[in-house]
Amino acid sequence: MLGIEEVPDPVPGPDEVLVDIVSTALNRADLLQRMGGYPDPRGVANLEIPGLEFSGIVRAVGSRVTLWRPGDAVMAIEAGGAHAELICTHERQLMPVPATVDVRDAAAIPEVFLTAWDALVVQGGLTSGRWALVHAGASGVGTAAIQIARAIGARIAVTCSAGKMAACRELGADLVLERSPADWLSGLQTVVPNGVDVVLDVVGGEEVDRNLRAVRTKGTIVQVGLMGGASTPVNVGLLLSKRATWIGTTLRARPIEEKVAITRRFAAEILPLFDAGVLRPVIDRRYAFDDIRSAHEAMGANVNTGKILIDVAPTA
């Protein structure tokens, strides 16, 4: 069930920051959590609050916090709890809102840009001149991946539904392929006959086997989602013959030390690209907090290109 209710205000620990949330965003994990398929890994008793990312204004800081002070505009990923008015987060998980991005729009950045960059660059090893393949190119992760690939000088092919192909081209994708019912693999192999260097897959299901045929010898497949299903026949012989690497990864379940490390690196290497005008959040639509049910319906219908935001409070 999805509803809004009053709960006690969180209290920051010595290394935590209390943030007044201005905006949050909707992710597939939130829909799964609502349906009982992706419980909050924090295990907070009697408080099943979804929400993996937010932007807002610092209200108070813990006794050992040195990086932030009340009034700072910040954003972050969290394991849950961001669909609320207040949240406590470790100070080193927070990032400053880029100067060129309104705090209301900044909630569209943390989850998808961190996920895309971590999958393609950190784990996938994508570099200038190499090819990436990204499924669901019009999703939040997909639109971030297109921009990141372009920013580092890589080339990128994406799959998406027919109605979203133009949007992916406008963002800068080098090759846009209709995912279903078209034969995207043949189209990809015509342009990249030796295979792509990195595959970022949020779909799973029937795409898994095609990914193994699409990746080059010694290439990397990074599995970050299973929108198309978790179980499917796979030609493991291709994995062996291509000497490919297949990585399964999520941000949500990582321990705090890993989240802090990836956040700090992202803040140093990628955040400046927003102020430089190279990257930007892609926002499809936004809803008031008390209309969050409509946001869930929109994402469930797969109508969005980019992020769906939830406005929790006005800016200070």
N, C-alpha and C positions, 0 to 999 in steps of 0.2 A: 504494500500500500504506500501511496505517496501523499503526504500531508505536511502542513506547517503547524508547529506547536512551539510553545515557550519552554526553554530549558535553561538551566543555570549558566551564568556567564563563565567562560573559562578564565582561569587565573594563570598568568605566565610564571614558569619556573625561573630559576636564576639565569639560564642561558636562552630564555625564550622571549619572544616579542608578541604582544597582544595587538592585533590589527583589526580596525574597523573595515570590514569588507565593503568595497564599493561595487565591484562586479565579480562574478564568477562565470564559469563556462560549463557547458554540458559536454560530456564525453560518453563513448559507448559503454565504458565501465559503469557509469551511473545508471544506465538503462538496465544493465545486467544485475547491478546491485539491487535495484528496485524489484526485480523479478526473483531475487534470492539466489542468483547464480554467481555473485562475485562479492562476498562479504568483506566488510572493512577489516583489513589486516591488523589494525590497531587494537581491535578487541575491546572497545570502550563499552562498558556495561550499560545497557538500556539507552544508548544513544547511537542509533543507526543513522548517521548523517552522511550522505554522499558528498561528492564534490572534490575534484582532484587539483584544482588550480584557482587562483584568485588574484585580484589586485585591490589595493586599498591604502589606507592611511594608518600609520603607526599611532596607537593610542597610549600604550605604556610599554616599558621594557623591564626585564629582569635585572637583578642586582649585578650580574656579571656581564651584561650586554655592553659592547663598546662600539658596534658598527652602526647602530641606529638610534634615533631619538624621536620623541613624539612629533608628529606632523610630517614625517618622511613618507613619500609615495613609494610603495613597494609592491612586489608581486612574487609569487612562488608556486611550486607544486607541493602537494601534500598527499598523504595516503588516504585522506578522507576528511570530512568535516568542513569543506569549503562552501557548501550550500547553506550558509548561515550568515548572521550579521557580524559575528566575532569569531576569531580563530587565533590560537596560539601556535607559533612556529619557531623552531630553532633559528637563532639569528643568522646562522651561516647558510640556511636554505633560502633566505630572502635575497632578492635582487632589486636594484633600483629600477623604477619605471623609466624607460628611455625618455630623454627630453622631448623627442619628436612625437611621442605617443601619449594621448590623453589617458589618464588613469582609468577611465571607464572602459577604454579599449584594450588596456594592457592585459586583461585576463585572457585574451586570445593568444597570448604568447607562450607562457611557460610550458605547458604539457606538450603541445604539438611541436614546437621548435626544439625543445630539449630531446623529445623522442626521435624526431627526424635526424637531428645532428648526431646524436649518440649512435643511432642505428647505421646511418650512412658513413659517417666520417670516423667516429671513435672505434666502433666495433667492425664496421664494414671496410674501412680503409680507403674510402673513396677519395681520390685526389684529382687534380687538374688533368683534363684530357681523357679521363676514364668514363665509362658508361654506367649509369644506374638505371634500374627498372623499379618503378614504384607503382604498386596497385592502389586503387581508390585515389587517383590523383587529385580529385576534387574535394577530398575530405580535408579535415584540419591538418592531419599529418601530411597528406599529399601536397597540399598547397604550400606548406612550410618546406617540404622536401624539394619541391621545384625551385624555390627561391635559394635555398642553401646550395644546391648543386650548381646553379648558375653563379652564385657568389664565389665559389671556389674554382670556377673554370671547368667543372665537369659537364658532361652531357647527360641528359636524362630523358628516358622514355616513361610514359605513364599509361595506365589503363584506367578507363572510367566509363560511365554510361554515355550513350550518344548525346544526350542533352547537356552534358557538362564538358564536352570536348573543347568547345570554343574558349571557355574560361581557363582551361589548362594551357591552351596555346597562348592566351593573352598574358599569363603569368610567366611564360618563357620556356615551357617544355619543348624539347627538340623534336620529340616524336610522341604523338597522342594516338592511342589505339582504343577502339571500342572493346570493352572487356567481354560483354556477353550480349547477344549470342555470337558475335563475330569471332573469327579465329585470330586472336591477337598475336599468338606465337608466330604464325607464318609471317605476319606483317613485321614483327620485330626482327625475325631472322633475315628478312630481305634487306633490312637496313644495317643490322649488326650481325653479320653471318657467323662471327667467331664467338658470339655470346657476350653478355654484359658482365661487368666486373662485380657489381653488387646488386642484389635484389632486396628491396624493402617490402615485406608482405604483411598487410594487416588483414588479409582475407582468409588464407588457409584453404581448407576444403579441396576442391578440384584443382585449384591453382598450384598446389604444392608440387605435383608431378610435373606440371608445365614449367615451373620455376627451375627444376633440375635440368630441363632441356634448354632453358633460356640462358642459364648462367654459363660463363666460360670455364675452361679448365682452370682449376685452382681459384675459382671465384668464390664469392661469399653470399649466402642467403641469410638474411636476418628476419626472423619471424617475430613480429610484435603484436599480432592480433589474429583472431580466428572468426571473423565475421561470417565466413562461409562454411564453418564447421571444423570440429577438432579431429575428426577421424576420416581418413580417406586412404585408398590404395596408393602406394608409392613405389616407384622403381628404384630400390636402394642400389641396384647395380650402377645406375647413373651417378649416384653420389660417390661411389667408389672409383669408377672409371675416370670421372672428372677430377677426382681428388679435391672435391669442393668442401667448403666449410658451411655448416648449417647451424646457426645460432638461434636459440630461443631466449627472448628477453622481455622484461617488463620494468617499468620504473617504480610502480606502486609498491611492490613487495621488497624492494631493496632496503637494507639496513641504513640507518641514518648516516653512518660514515660514508657510504657510497653515494647517497643522495647529496650530501654536502660537497663531496669531491667533484662530482659531475656538474653541480650547480656553480661552483666557484670557477671551474674551467670554462663553462659556457658563458658566464658573466664576463670573463676576461677576453675570450676569443670571438664570441658571436654578438653579444649585446651592442658593441660599438657599431656594428653594421646597420642597426636600426637608425641611429643618429646620422649615419652617413647616407641614408636614403637607399641602401641596398636591399634591406629587408623591411617588410611591413606586415602587420597582422591582417589576415583576410577574414572579414566578419560578414556572414551571410545575413543574419537577423539577430534581434535581441528581444527579450521579454522582461516584463516586470517580475519581481520575485514571486508575487502572489499568483502569477500566471504560469508557473513553472510546469504545470501539467501540459500546457500547449507546447512548450519547448520539447518535452519528452515525445509528444506525438509527432512533432516535425522531424526530429532525429530518427524516430522509428520508421517514418515514411521515407527516409533517405532523400529529402528534398533539398538539403543544404549543400552549398559550395563554400567551404571554409567553416568558420566557427559559428556556433550558436551561443550567444552571451545572455546572462541573466543579470539584470541590474538590481542590486540589493539595496543601495542607498545612494543619495545624491553626493557629489563631491563636496569636500569641505571648503 
